[in-house]
Amino acid sequence: MKVYLDNSATTKLDSRVFAAMKPYLLDKYANPSSIHLEGQALYLALEKARNEVAEILGAQTRGIIFTASATEANNLIIKGFARANRTSQKNKILVSELEHPAVLEAARELADEGFELDYLKANKRGIIESSELEKKIDDKVLLVSVMAVNNEIGTINDITTLAKITHKFGAYFHSDIVQAIPYLKIEAEKMGLDFFSLSAHKFNGPKGVGLAYIKPGLKIKAQIVGGGQEENHRAGTHNLPGIIGLAEALKIAYKERSSYLKNVRTLRDYLWRSLNKEIKGLKVNGCLKSRVPANLNIMFGSIEGEAILMDLAYKGISVSTGSACSASNLKSSYVLRAIGLEAYNLNSNIRFSLGKYNTKKEIDYTIKALKETVARLRSFSPVKTPAKSKSKTKK
Ligand SMILES: Cc1ncc(COP(=O)(O)O)c(C=O)c1O
């Protein structure tokens, strides 16, 4: 049996999304920036997609800038806004320490250019509290960036409150909402988001397309220059099939949101309850309550996460030890370290991220497989499972 439980890394393309994209891959191939009739017809399709996306996300249509990924969107927003608006009074950037590398590395580049950079610390539950922002923010801050949902532990930040605090200091607020779709209802204007970024492949859309939201009126320096597309914010021929796919995937995700959330929560809770009953010494990393219902990040203690991952892979089950980006560089997770995991437990974790195609049968198979895997690996681990941690859940 094949079981895919790595939906935070990427998701399967919805066949309805593919059907919506197909005409734009085959017959409707003109460039939407061309002046001829074919091009202009596709320009209308592009703008229709932009409108639909803005409406679903409660954002202004003109602020939607299509990109090739959320990585690109984060780079455009963080570097483009900071570089265009720096003054001697406002030259400080605040980012949460749990951000995706696309935000952390962009902010680090700014620090190399002389910007002051500071980090907002997460609490032990994996959440950036408003008191932490209140403590760190001052009138020198230009931009604050806090993700809506963490990609490793699925914890949710109160971005509306964080945006409000940010604005009191005359600063601007960005949120990476990549992992929040469709778990959170996004109403950008109401929530006070000046900027946000997302990526279609995280919600059953195509790879290679994302967007940056830049509230109209805010000055930004393009990071990719050329033909002046996307209001001069991002040059390059439009990936129209991708953009059509992004809009369609977003529409489906929010239309089917309530039944999806119910199903995925039922499966995730069943997975955790069963594992916790069947296997001793497990802990959930981060707050279980304030997290998206598709995520379960578990600390196994005394055995390597990599060994569990490989054993499960042989049984047809795909999971991850942290984010997909950190899986190849074998460094332990900075997210888990930041929320206080002891050094000896940092390499003993698995992220299960469920999606809309998972079934109860697959979860049952995973529980059975994991029980065998853990028993086998523990049987030759020199470290004893700490009996005290039995059935304890971090809240
Ligand atoms: C929170 C977060 N931000 C940004 C990204 C990068 O997205 P993309 O794959 O579109 O570059 C990811 C992908 O893992 C993510 O989880």
Ligand as a Chemical Component Dictionary entry (heavy atoms), coordinates in Angstrom:
data_LIG
# 
_chem_comp.id                   LIG 
_chem_comp.type                 NON-POLYMER 
_chem_comp.pdbx_formal_charge   0 
_chem_comp.three_letter_code    LIG 
# 
loop_
_chem_comp_atom.comp_id 
_chem_comp_atom.atom_id 
_chem_comp_atom.alt_atom_id 
_chem_comp_atom.type_symbol 
_chem_comp_atom.charge 
_chem_comp_atom.model_Cartn_x 
_chem_comp_atom.model_Cartn_y 
_chem_comp_atom.model_Cartn_z 
_chem_comp_atom.pdbx_ordinal 
LIG C1 C1 C 0 5.815 28.241 5.194  1  
LIG C2 C2 C 0 6.403 28.094 3.822  2  
LIG N1 N1 N 0 6.830 29.181 3.173  3  
LIG C3 C3 C 0 7.376 29.111 1.958  4  
LIG C4 C4 C 0 7.514 27.902 1.313  5  
LIG C5 C5 C 0 8.131 27.878 -0.047 6  
LIG O1 O1 O 0 7.154 27.623 -1.016 7  
LIG P1 P1 P 0 7.545 27.285 -2.536 8  
LIG O2 O2 O 0 7.699 25.826 -2.598 9  
LIG O3 O3 O 0 6.373 27.762 -3.334 10 
LIG O4 O4 O 0 8.759 28.032 -2.838 11 
LIG C6 C6 C 0 7.092 26.735 1.943  12 
LIG C7 C7 C 0 7.291 25.425 1.307  13 
LIG O5 O5 O 0 7.653 24.463 1.935  14 
LIG C8 C8 C 0 6.513 26.831 3.234  15 
LIG O6 O6 O 0 6.093 25.753 3.871  16 
# 
loop_
_chem_comp_bond.comp_id 
_chem_comp_bond.atom_id_1 
_chem_comp_bond.atom_id_2 
_chem_comp_bond.value_order 
_chem_comp_bond.pdbx_ordinal 
LIG C1 C2 SING 1  
LIG C2 N1 SING 2  
LIG C2 C8 DOUB 3  
LIG N1 C3 DOUB 4  
LIG C3 C4 SING 5  
LIG C4 C5 SING 6  
LIG C4 C6 DOUB 7  
LIG C5 O1 SING 8  
LIG O1 P1 SING 9  
LIG P1 O2 DOUB 10 
LIG P1 O3 SING 11 
LIG P1 O4 SING 12 
LIG C6 C7 SING 13 
LIG C6 C8 SING 14 
LIG C7 O5 DOUB 15 
LIG C8 O6 SING 16 
# 
